Amino acid sequence: MEMGWLLWGTAVLLLLHVLMELSPTVNFALRIGFYCVLCLVVSALAAVACLLVNGGRTVKNMRIIKAFVRTFKYFFGLRFEVKGLENFKVEGPALIVSNHQSVLDMMGLMEVLPDNCVQVGKKELMYMGSVGLIMYLGGVIFINRKSTSSAKMVMSEVAKTMVAENMKVWIYPEGTRNCTGDLLPFKKGAFHLAVQAQVPVIPVVYSSFTSFYNPKTKLFTSGKIKVEVLPPIETKGLTSDDVTDLSDRCFSTMRETLFRLSGHP
């Protein structure tokens, strides 16, 4: 009986391997499915570790979460080439902005995430089972993007907390995932936050995933991701009138870096 199950299991695995080799759609579906299951299982394990070590919601849990998530790259054959980590070493709080490409961004985030740094995410993420739980325990700041007044109120509180707790905050200024190899126009909320708190903006750029990951063409293989942390942009003395210029400067610098890292003209 056991030999029979072993033979059936081997046959199924071989069939899946053949299908993955022959069909990009099957390969994509299986890899994404495995990624989602991995996120749920690892989040549950990390949540237990966070509760045992730190007792509840705190940014300190990000160290634990980071240790768990950084193992993901080995499952998917992804390699990271990182430059400029020294630019995170600013005195006091800071706002970090980066490009947002896909569900795989979490791996890139945890590869370089500095200490005492939390992310801002949409409120809906809170309800994603163990993933939502681990985000909550890690101190992620949830905003209701459908309510402008609510989002502004939360961001105002974030500005105060950043300064009071000497904290870094990570935001995706595009506002949504964008796997086109280019940047979407930046929303101004992150830059209003930086000016209000009078903290520097640190841009982080990830090279395009399109050479190994593209949901439209069902492409998901192994690959290399280049990451560059750019020098901080000071906001001291700036006012709300300078927000557009600040946003445009970040956009231009990050877009140029994105194309350079991705090997695009």
Disulfide bonds with the S-S distance in Angstrom:
none
